[in-house]
Amino acid sequence: MDIQLIEGSLVIDELQRFLKGLSSIASEHDVIIQGMDAGKIAGKAHIDHAISKAMKAMENGTNIAKDLGVEMMRYASGKRQIGEAFSIGLSEGRLDVVFIIMGAPENVGEAAKKVSSLVEPSDVLKHSVSKNEKLISQFSITDAEIEAVGEDRIPELVLERVALVDVLK
């Protein structure tokens, strides 16, 4: 299975119509496409960890979601409940986004071209201080935790939350 990440900014006027368009691209190319709010992603390691955990859960039969894309969102969001996982998903308006495209290598490239045409490419995946407020809120990071490890370690606290998704029941 090949995995490609597309990152950048876009404006979503009508979320349901946009998601239907993504779904059409995914069906046409037999791939999984999962979009997330890059403002709530603490870097590539965050995405990689969520993908790995979701794939392992699907392989082991410990997944909560039936869909690998939703399972990835569940881990990336640090939430156990599927409904809460959508807090890291796409929304209407101007948004920094990351799309995860997964499937057979020959299919991922074509799907990635189509998804790339929807976004204004920019490096929005990496962690930056401007994301801290959203990350602290999304992952319920406490002042005590920040005081203990420092603000520069927020990405590590996020990775910890991803790892704890299986433990918190």
MOWO-V321969 format. One record per residue. N is the residue number from 1. PHI is phi as a letter, one per 30 degrees, with the letter a starting at -180 (none if undefined). PSI is psi in degrees with one decimal (none if undefined). OMEGA is omega as a letter, one per 40 degrees, with the letter a starting at -180 (* if undefined). Layout:
BEGIN
<<N/PHI/PSI/OMEGA> <N/PHI/PSI/OMEGA>>
END
This chain:
BEGIN
<<1/none/134.0/i> <2/c/146.0/i> <3/b/130.8/i> <4/b/139.2/i> <5/c/135.3/i> <6/c/127.1/a> <7/b/149.8/i> <8/l/-159.5/a> <9/b/153.3/i> <10/a/167.1/i> <11/c/124.5/i> <12/c/112.9/a> <13/d/-45.1/a> <14/b/103.6/a> <15/e/-48.8/a> <16/d/-41.9/i> <17/d/-41.4/i> <18/d/-45.0/a> <19/d/-36.2/i> <20/d/-39.6/i> <21/d/-43.3/i> <22/d/-42.4/i> <23/d/-38.8/i> <24/d/-43.1/i> <25/d/-44.3/a> <26/d/-45.2/a> <27/d/-45.6/a> <28/e/-35.3/a> <29/c/4.4/i> <30/h/53.0/i> <31/b/168.6/i> <32/c/131.2/i> <33/b/121.2/i> <34/b/122.3/i> <35/c/143.3/i> <36/b/156.4/i> <37/d/108.9/a> <38/d/-18.8/i> <39/d/-16.1/i> <40/c/17.2/i> <41/c/128.7/a> <42/c/29.5/i> <43/j/172.6/a> <44/d/-37.2/i> <45/e/-34.7/i> <46/d/-50.0/i> <47/d/-47.1/a> <48/e/-42.4/a> <49/d/-43.2/i> <50/d/-43.0/i> <51/d/-47.7/a> <52/d/-47.1/a> <53/d/-41.8/a> <54/d/-43.7/i> <55/d/-41.0/i> <56/d/-41.2/i> <57/d/-42.0/i> <58/d/-42.7/i> <59/d/-40.0/a> <60/d/-7.5/a> <61/i/20.3/i> <62/c/9.1/i> <63/d/151.3/i> <64/c/-44.2/i> <65/d/149.5/i> <66/d/-22.4/a> <67/c/129.1/a> <68/e/-37.5/i> <69/d/-44.1/i> <70/d/-37.7/i> <71/d/-38.7/i> <72/d/-42.0/i> <73/d/-38.4/a> <74/e/-47.2/i> <75/d/-45.8/a> <76/d/-33.3/a> <77/d/-15.4/a> <78/i/17.0/a> <79/c/143.1/i> <80/d/-38.5/a> <81/d/136.0/a> <82/e/-45.2/a> <83/e/-38.8/i> <84/d/-25.8/a> <85/d/-28.0/a> <86/d/-6.7/i> <87/d/-17.3/a> <88/c/4.1/a> <89/d/-172.2/a> <90/d/155.5/i> <91/b/169.0/a> <92/d/151.7/a> <93/j/-171.9/i> <94/d/131.2/a> <95/b/140.0/i> <96/d/130.7/a> <97/b/157.8/i> <98/b/133.1/i> <99/c/132.0/i> <100/c/123.7/i> <101/c/124.4/a> <102/b/141.5/i> <103/l/-164.6/i> <104/d/139.3/a> <105/e/-39.5/a> <106/d/-20.3/a> <107/c/-34.2/a> <108/d/-41.6/a> <109/e/-45.7/a> <110/d/-42.8/i> <111/d/-40.4/a> <112/d/-37.0/i> <113/d/-44.4/a> <114/d/-42.4/i> <115/d/-39.4/i> <116/e/-33.6/a> <117/d/-14.6/a> <118/d/-18.7/a> <119/c/153.0/i> <120/c/107.4/a> <121/d/134.2/i> <122/a/159.7/a> <123/d/81.4/a> <124/c/-5.2/a> <125/d/-39.9/a> <126/d/154.3/a> <127/d/141.0/i> <128/b/157.4/a> <129/e/-30.9/a> <130/d/-17.9/i> <131/d/-14.6/a> <132/e/-42.6/a> <133/d/-46.2/i> <134/d/-40.7/a> <135/d/-42.7/i> <136/d/-42.4/i> <137/d/-49.9/a> <138/e/-41.2/a> <139/c/12.3/i> <140/h/48.7/i> <141/d/128.7/a> <142/d/159.6/i> <143/e/-37.4/a> <144/d/-40.3/i> <145/d/-44.3/a> <146/d/-40.5/i> <147/d/-38.2/a> <148/d/-40.2/a> <149/c/-18.8/a> <150/j/150.0/a> <151/d/-29.2/a> <152/d/-9.9/a> <153/c/11.0/i> <154/e/-41.8/i> <155/e/-36.6/i> <156/d/-35.8/i> <157/d/-36.6/i> <158/d/-45.7/i> <159/e/-36.3/i> <160/d/-42.1/i> <161/d/-40.4/i> <162/d/-44.8/i> <163/d/-31.9/a> <164/d/-6.7/a> <165/e/-40.3/a> <166/d/-27.1/a> <167/d/-38.7/a> <168/d/106.5/a> <169/c/none/*>>
END
